């Protein structure tokens, strides 16, 4: 894998090669610019494969972590860890009646390795500054706030109406709101000491 990244004060674009199919003719040159880089394609066109290859390429060349940042891939079905609390996934009529709980305390320092909303909530639990930013957006858009607490089952998620009313388990919240929390957590990251690092988002059509 090649890289053409210069010094810290002149690192843009993040430019490197990846191999999608492990064949010589499938090499691709990736340029990631400041801000948001959008990858667009129809279902089944290989966006997730490309995103995983991009993540591996960035990690292999240490293009992100050298600035103290992490790479978090939110795959399709990112709210899937909550589905056992929302639908009969494990068997007929078998819906977990408890409060939604995800993750484990031993994984708090590896939140970016989750390809789901679990990583986002673990990040929110450990980063008060990030949580404040996400909650501010949720309050503006949906009059909602997020409550997080640990139990033996994992990190419990509850939603609190800001204007009044009792909190309720996240498993009865609209999945779109929960996915928005994950996306907000991904993009509301404070700038590093040099400047913000670009994000890569896969969009399906």
Order of alpha helices (4+ residues) and beta strands (2+ residues): beta-beta-beta-alpha-beta-alpha-alpha-beta-beta-beta-alpha-beta
